[in-house]
């Protein structure tokens, strides 16, 4: 092999490794948090006026995207089906680069979500990243046979099948038991008071605006303003820093009839249980009895506060109370924040002295006995 061929082989395999690592990481991150990918898909579709696709379909698409990206990464890493894989990679990167050109220009969403919450890139950064990856994809597509195989073609399909089966199981498990690796700011061990205030060094102050929409028109109201009539739909709450304090790690806020009671909740000493249900009309109702049991038999006996946080309006809250017989207090917060705190609807988190210690999805809610064990262990 002459010097030119050696350099070409090295270049092709460097490009192959760059693409393989990127696709494996991207696929794994999406498999780790399928609901996060679903929420990002919803953001895109809402921006394009296509938010009519059912959530179940979007969840299947989210899992499929994770599997697809991970499979490309596996094939590139192993040097399997070099011609086909390099062509598929080039086609995929071409489409994604064109898409990110559009996103960088028109900014329909603030970040692409390509690496979930693990690495958050601006749309411009995403475009630059995709240009580099597209260049690498072009090189390996021109010289696919220069890609070195790591294992024999007779058994590489077995390895890929095992890896793909594993990542599929992991995706399903992440929906059932929440993401095993939590890249979000509300991970277990987070002290909420410190995170809100910028690690406790300087308290931020915010200008709070509540956004409503009707017939394509949006209005922003302050906390002191009267709510619009019921024909207006709540969209989001904007919190803009108005002083020079440290940037908060999280923007959690909890409201009760328009009053910010966040500090009262997160500075409670002892145990606090928060039932998180971003959208009550979409909440899993199969867990109603378990939730009521926790409130009825645990909260009073163990002196544990249990609240529900939701972004749903008062009418939806009243429907929930009527249907479930809920006796716990319901407070409101922002939908996006609640979806970030826990990837479930509903989900349950436990705070101890303002620190997140546990999270559960609606699929694996703890029994009263289990919660008692956890709290007893904490007191030792």
Backbone torsions as a table, in degrees:
resi	resn	phi	psi	omega
1	UNK	NA	124.3	-179.9
2	UNK	-77.4	173.7	-175.5
3	UNK	-61.6	-40.6	-179.0
4	UNK	-62.7	-42.9	179.4
5	UNK	-65.9	-37.1	178.8
6	UNK	-64.2	-45.0	179.5
7	UNK	-63.0	-42.3	179.3
8	UNK	-62.2	-43.7	179.3
9	UNK	-62.1	-42.7	178.7
10	UNK	-62.7	-44.9	-179.3
11	UNK	-60.8	-47.2	-178.9
12	UNK	-60.7	-42.4	-176.7
13	UNK	-77.2	-25.2	170.8
14	UNK	-66.5	-44.1	177.6
15	UNK	-62.9	-41.5	178.9
16	UNK	-61.8	-43.1	179.6
17	UNK	-66.6	-40.9	178.4
18	UNK	-59.6	-47.0	179.7
19	UNK	-67.0	-42.1	-178.5
20	UNK	-61.5	-47.7	-179.5
21	UNK	-62.5	-42.7	-179.4
22	UNK	-62.6	-47.3	-178.0
23	UNK	-69.9	-38.7	177.5
24	UNK	-64.0	-43.9	-179.6
25	UNK	-66.6	-45.2	-179.7
26	UNK	-62.8	-44.1	179.0
27	UNK	-64.5	-41.7	-179.8
28	UNK	-65.8	-43.7	-179.6
29	UNK	-60.5	-41.1	179.0
30	UNK	-69.2	-37.1	176.9
31	UNK	-67.7	-32.2	178.5
32	UNK	-68.8	-26.3	-175.9
33	UNK	-142.9	68.8	-178.6
34	UNK	-59.3	-36.3	-179.8
35	UNK	-68.4	-32.2	175.0
36	UNK	-62.4	-41.0	176.0
37	UNK	-64.9	-40.7	177.6
38	UNK	-58.7	-45.4	-179.6
39	UNK	-62.8	-37.7	178.5
40	UNK	-67.8	-39.5	175.5
41	UNK	-60.8	-40.2	178.0
42	UNK	-63.0	-37.3	177.5
43	UNK	-61.6	-45.6	179.9
44	UNK	-63.5	-47.8	-177.1
45	UNK	-64.8	-37.0	177.0
46	UNK	-64.2	-39.1	179.1
47	UNK	-66.1	-28.4	-179.0
48	UNK	-98.8	7.3	179.4
49	UNK	69.2	30.7	-177.5
50	UNK	-123.6	35.3	-174.5
51	UNK	-86.1	31.0	179.5
52	UNK	-98.9	-5.3	-178.4
53	UNK	-72.4	130.3	-177.4
54	UNK	-58.4	147.6	-178.0
55	UNK	-61.7	-36.4	179.8
56	UNK	-62.1	-41.7	177.8
57	UNK	-63.5	-42.8	179.8
58	UNK	-64.2	-36.0	178.3
59	UNK	-65.8	-41.0	176.5
60	UNK	-64.1	-38.4	177.0
61	UNK	-64.5	-40.5	179.5
62	UNK	-60.6	-44.1	178.3
63	UNK	-66.0	-40.0	180.0
64	UNK	-63.5	-39.6	178.1
65	UNK	-61.7	-43.9	178.7
66	UNK	-60.7	-45.1	179.9
67	UNK	-64.7	-41.6	-178.7
68	UNK	-63.0	-48.9	-178.5
69	UNK	-64.9	-41.3	-179.7
70	UNK	-65.6	-36.0	179.7
71	UNK	-67.0	-40.0	176.3
72	UNK	-61.4	-44.8	179.1
73	UNK	-60.2	-42.0	178.5
74	UNK	-62.1	-47.6	-178.5
75	UNK	-63.3	-39.9	178.8
76	UNK	-68.2	-41.2	-178.5
77	UNK	-65.0	-38.7	-177.2
78	UNK	-87.6	-13.4	-175.5
79	UNK	73.1	34.6	-176.3
80	UNK	-94.2	137.9	179.6
81	UNK	45.9	62.0	-168.7
82	UNK	-59.5	-44.5	-178.8
83	UNK	-66.6	-50.5	-178.4
84	UNK	-63.5	-44.4	-177.9
85	UNK	-64.2	-41.6	-178.9
86	UNK	-66.2	-36.3	178.8
87	UNK	-69.8	-42.7	178.0
88	UNK	-62.3	-41.9	178.9
89	UNK	-61.6	-43.1	179.4
90	UNK	-63.9	-45.0	178.9
91	UNK	-61.4	-45.1	-178.7
92	UNK	-62.9	-46.3	-178.6
93	UNK	-68.4	-31.3	177.0
94	UNK	-64.1	-46.8	179.0
95	UNK	-63.0	-45.5	-177.4
96	UNK	-66.7	-34.5	179.1
97	UNK	-68.7	-42.2	176.8
98	UNK	-61.6	-43.3	179.8
99	UNK	-62.2	-42.1	-178.4
100	UNK	-73.9	-22.2	170.9
101	UNK	-63.1	-46.5	177.7
102	UNK	-61.2	-44.7	-177.4
103	UNK	-65.3	-40.0	-179.8
104	UNK	-65.7	-32.1	-178.6
105	UNK	-80.3	-48.0	-172.6
106	UNK	-98.3	-15.2	174.6
107	UNK	51.1	55.4	179.1
108	UNK	-68.4	-27.5	174.5
109	UNK	-133.3	155.9	-173.8
110	UNK	-75.4	-29.5	175.0
111	UNK	-145.7	152.9	-171.3
112	UNK	-72.8	-28.9	-178.0
113	UNK	77.9	15.5	-176.4
114	UNK	-65.7	-28.4	176.2
115	UNK	-115.1	26.4	179.0
116	UNK	58.3	-139.4	177.2
117	UNK	-92.9	-0.9	-178.8
118	UNK	-68.8	-46.5	176.4
119	UNK	-135.7	111.9	-178.7
120	UNK	-96.3	119.0	-179.4
121	UNK	-111.5	146.7	171.3
122	UNK	-72.4	167.1	179.8
123	UNK	-63.8	-35.2	177.2
124	UNK	-67.6	-43.3	177.0
125	UNK	-61.9	-38.0	178.0
126	UNK	-63.8	-41.8	178.4
127	UNK	-62.2	-45.0	179.1
128	UNK	-63.0	-40.7	177.7
129	UNK	-61.2	-44.1	-178.8
130	UNK	-69.0	-31.6	176.3
131	UNK	-63.7	-43.2	178.1
132	UNK	-63.2	-45.1	-179.8
133	UNK	-67.2	-34.7	177.0
134	UNK	-64.6	-40.9	177.5
135	UNK	-61.6	-42.6	178.5
136	UNK	-64.6	-38.4	179.2
137	UNK	-66.6	-36.6	177.6
138	UNK	-62.9	-43.1	-178.3
139	UNK	-63.6	-46.5	-177.4
140	UNK	-72.3	-25.2	178.2
141	UNK	-74.1	-26.6	177.7
142	UNK	-78.1	-36.8	-177.2
143	UNK	-124.1	59.0	-175.9
144	UNK	-64.5	-31.2	-177.1
145	UNK	-75.3	-7.4	175.1
146	UNK	-83.3	-8.3	176.0
147	UNK	-71.6	126.2	-178.3
148	UNK	-81.4	132.2	175.1
149	UNK	-77.4	141.9	176.7
150	UNK	-94.7	-30.3	179.0
151	UNK	-137.7	167.4	-177.0
152	UNK	-66.6	141.3	176.9
153	UNK	-60.3	-18.7	-178.9
154	UNK	-72.3	-24.4	-177.7
155	UNK	-122.6	-4.3	-175.4
156	UNK	-64.3	-30.8	179.3
157	UNK	-66.8	-30.1	177.5
158	UNK	-67.2	-44.4	179.8
159	UNK	-62.3	-46.1	-179.4
160	UNK	-64.0	-40.9	179.7
161	UNK	-62.0	-41.4	178.7
162	UNK	-65.2	-44.3	-179.8
163	UNK	-64.3	-41.9	-179.3
164	UNK	-68.6	-39.3	176.2
165	UNK	-62.8	-39.1	179.1
166	UNK	-65.4	-42.0	-178.5
167	UNK	-71.0	-31.2	175.5
168	UNK	-66.2	-46.2	178.2
169	UNK	-61.0	-40.6	-180.0
170	UNK	-63.9	-38.4	177.9
171	UNK	-61.7	-47.2	-179.9
172	UNK	-64.0	-41.6	179.1
173	UNK	-62.7	-37.5	-179.5
174	UNK	-66.5	-28.3	174.6
175	UNK	-74.9	-41.1	-177.7
176	UNK	-69.0	-48.7	-170.8
177	UNK	-113.6	12.2	-178.1
178	UNK	75.5	158.3	-177.7
179	UNK	-56.6	130.5	-179.7
180	UNK	-67.8	-35.5	176.0
181	UNK	-110.3	114.9	-174.6
182	UNK	-99.2	108.4	179.9
183	UNK	-90.1	-2.2	-175.0
184	UNK	-85.5	162.3	-177.2
185	UNK	-70.5	-9.4	-179.2
186	UNK	-102.0	35.7	-178.4
187	UNK	-71.7	162.8	176.9
188	UNK	-60.1	134.3	-177.3
189	UNK	101.7	-7.8	-179.2
190	UNK	-76.1	128.3	171.9
191	UNK	-87.6	109.6	-171.8
192	UNK	-63.6	-39.5	-179.4
193	UNK	-63.1	-44.1	178.9
194	UNK	-66.4	-40.4	-177.5
195	UNK	-65.8	-35.9	180.0
196	UNK	-71.3	-37.2	-174.1
197	UNK	-91.6	6.8	-177.6
198	UNK	79.3	52.3	-178.0
199	UNK	63.5	24.5	172.7
200	UNK	80.0	2.9	-174.8
201	UNK	-87.1	-29.0	-176.9
202	UNK	-158.9	119.7	-175.1
203	UNK	-74.2	129.6	176.4
204	UNK	-79.4	151.4	171.0
205	UNK	-120.2	145.5	-173.3
206	UNK	-130.1	149.1	165.7
207	UNK	-95.3	117.8	-174.0
208	UNK	-103.2	126.0	176.6
209	UNK	-125.6	132.9	178.2
210	UNK	-102.0	125.9	-173.4
211	UNK	-101.0	130.0	175.8
212	UNK	-123.0	157.4	-177.7
213	UNK	-138.1	144.1	173.3
214	UNK	-154.9	127.6	178.1
215	UNK	53.4	40.1	177.6
216	UNK	81.4	-3.5	-179.7
217	UNK	-103.2	137.9	-179.7
218	UNK	-117.2	145.8	174.4
219	UNK	-130.2	151.6	178.0
220	UNK	-118.8	125.9	-178.1
221	UNK	-119.9	145.7	175.7
222	UNK	-80.6	170.5	-178.2
223	UNK	-65.1	-25.3	-179.0
224	UNK	-86.2	-12.6	-178.5
225	UNK	-77.1	153.4	175.5
226	UNK	-72.6	144.5	177.1
227	UNK	-66.4	147.8	176.3
228	UNK	-71.7	174.1	-179.7
229	UNK	-69.3	172.3	-172.0
230	UNK	-67.8	-9.0	178.3
231	UNK	-77.0	-13.8	177.7
232	UNK	-89.2	142.2	-178.2
233	UNK	-106.4	131.1	176.4
234	UNK	-65.4	133.9	-179.9
235	UNK	-109.2	-58.2	-176.9
236	UNK	-166.2	168.9	173.3
237	UNK	-116.6	123.2	-179.9
238	UNK	-97.0	134.1	177.7
239	UNK	-124.4	109.3	-177.2
240	UNK	-107.8	124.7	178.8
241	UNK	-59.9	136.2	-179.4
242	UNK	-123.6	9.9	173.5
243	UNK	-134.9	-175.0	-175.5
244	UNK	-100.0	25.6	178.0
245	UNK	-68.5	172.1	178.2
246	UNK	-64.9	147.7	177.6
247	UNK	-67.9	126.3	-178.6
248	UNK	-69.2	148.7	176.4
249	UNK	-71.7	-35.5	178.5
250	UNK	-130.9	160.1	-179.9
251	UNK	-117.0	33.8	-178.9
252	UNK	-61.6	135.4	169.0
253	UNK	-145.4	149.3	-179.6
254	UNK	-128.7	130.5	-176.5
255	UNK	-117.7	147.3	172.6
256	UNK	-133.7	105.9	-177.3
257	UNK	54.9	42.3	177.1
258	UNK	84.9	-6.6	-179.9
259	UNK	-95.3	131.0	179.2
260	UNK	-77.3	112.6	-178.3
261	UNK	-115.2	19.9	-176.4
262	UNK	-54.3	-49.7	-176.6
263	UNK	-60.7	-38.5	-179.5
264	UNK	-62.0	-36.2	-176.6
265	UNK	-77.7	-49.7	-170.4
266	UNK	-81.0	-9.7	176.8
267	UNK	-101.1	4.2	175.8
268	UNK	-60.3	134.1	175.1
269	UNK	-83.3	149.1	-178.5
270	UNK	88.3	-151.4	-172.5
271	UNK	-98.3	135.9	173.7
272	UNK	-132.9	130.2	176.1
273	UNK	-106.6	129.9	177.8
274	UNK	-115.9	119.4	175.4
275	UNK	-92.6	113.3	-173.9
276	UNK	-100.2	118.3	178.3
277	UNK	-137.3	89.1	-175.5
278	UNK	-53.5	-47.8	-178.7
279	UNK	-127.4	108.2	-174.2
280	UNK	-64.1	-34.3	-178.7
281	UNK	-66.9	-19.0	-179.8
282	UNK	-106.9	0.7	-174.8
283	UNK	-68.3	145.6	176.8
284	UNK	-68.9	114.7	-175.9
285	UNK	-90.4	-0.9	179.9
286	UNK	-72.5	-12.4	-176.6
287	UNK	-101.4	7.4	-175.4
288	UNK	-55.8	-47.6	-177.6
289	UNK	-63.1	-41.2	179.4
290	UNK	-63.5	-41.9	-180.0
291	UNK	-65.4	-45.8	179.4
292	UNK	-63.5	-34.5	179.0
293	UNK	-66.7	-41.8	178.0
294	UNK	-60.2	-44.0	-179.1
295	UNK	-68.2	-42.5	-173.9
296	UNK	-73.3	-41.4	-172.0
297	UNK	-103.5	-14.8	-177.3
298	UNK	-106.8	-52.3	-173.6
299	UNK	-56.2	-51.6	-178.5
300	UNK	-66.6	-42.2	-175.3
301	UNK	-68.8	-40.3	-175.7
302	UNK	-97.5	5.0	-178.4
303	UNK	55.0	47.7	179.7
304	UNK	-107.3	130.5	176.1
305	UNK	-81.3	133.9	175.9
306	UNK	-127.9	122.3	178.6
307	UNK	-123.9	156.7	168.3
308	UNK	-107.7	137.6	173.1
309	UNK	-114.2	130.2	179.6
310	UNK	-145.9	159.4	173.4
311	UNK	-100.7	-2.2	-178.5
312	UNK	-71.1	151.9	-177.9
313	UNK	-74.9	177.0	-175.5
314	UNK	-61.2	-37.4	-179.8
315	UNK	-63.0	-42.9	178.0
316	UNK	-66.9	-36.4	177.7
317	UNK	-63.6	-41.5	179.8
318	UNK	-66.1	-37.5	175.7
319	UNK	-62.0	-42.1	179.5
320	UNK	-61.9	-44.3	180.0
321	UNK	-63.6	-44.0	179.7
322	UNK	-63.0	-40.5	-175.6
323	UNK	-77.6	-38.5	-173.4
324	UNK	-98.4	-16.8	-174.7
325	UNK	72.2	23.8	-177.0
326	UNK	-60.7	134.4	177.5
327	UNK	-111.3	-8.6	179.8
328	UNK	-75.6	157.8	-179.1
329	UNK	-76.1	139.4	178.4
330	UNK	-112.2	124.0	175.6
331	UNK	-113.2	166.6	-178.4
332	UNK	-114.0	152.5	175.8
333	UNK	-153.5	-177.3	-177.6
334	UNK	-79.9	139.2	-177.9
335	UNK	-58.9	-45.5	-177.9
336	UNK	-64.1	-40.2	178.5
337	UNK	-61.8	-45.5	-178.3
338	UNK	-64.4	-38.3	177.7
339	UNK	-68.0	-25.0	178.1
340	UNK	-80.1	-36.0	-178.4
341	UNK	-60.6	-48.8	-178.9
342	UNK	-146.9	134.6	-177.5
343	UNK	-85.9	65.2	178.7
344	UNK	-161.1	157.3	178.2
345	UNK	-144.0	91.4	3.0
346	UNK	-89.8	165.3	172.0
347	UNK	-130.6	163.1	-178.1
348	UNK	-126.4	132.5	173.6
349	UNK	-124.5	149.9	177.4
350	UNK	-114.0	130.0	173.2
351	UNK	-108.0	140.6	170.7
352	UNK	-129.9	114.8	-174.6
353	UNK	55.4	38.2	176.4
354	UNK	81.9	4.1	-179.5
355	UNK	-107.6	132.9	176.7
356	UNK	-70.9	119.8	-178.2
357	UNK	-110.5	-27.9	-177.7
358	UNK	-147.5	153.6	172.8
359	UNK	-138.1	142.8	176.0
360	UNK	-138.5	145.5	172.4
361	UNK	-89.3	173.3	178.1
362	UNK	-66.7	-17.5	-178.5
363	UNK	-82.2	-22.2	-176.9
364	UNK	-135.1	43.3	177.4
365	UNK	-59.1	140.2	-179.7
366	UNK	-75.5	153.3	174.3
367	UNK	-75.5	166.2	176.4
368	UNK	-58.8	-41.6	-179.4
369	UNK	-62.7	-40.7	179.8
370	UNK	-65.3	-42.5	178.5
371	UNK	-62.9	-39.6	178.1
372	UNK	-62.0	-41.1	178.4
373	UNK	-61.5	-44.1	-178.8
374	UNK	-62.5	-45.0	-178.0
375	UNK	-70.0	-36.3	177.2
376	UNK	-63.9	-42.2	179.7
377	UNK	-64.4	-34.9	-178.7
378	UNK	-66.3	-32.1	-175.8
379	UNK	-78.5	-15.0	-178.2
380	UNK	-72.5	NA	NA
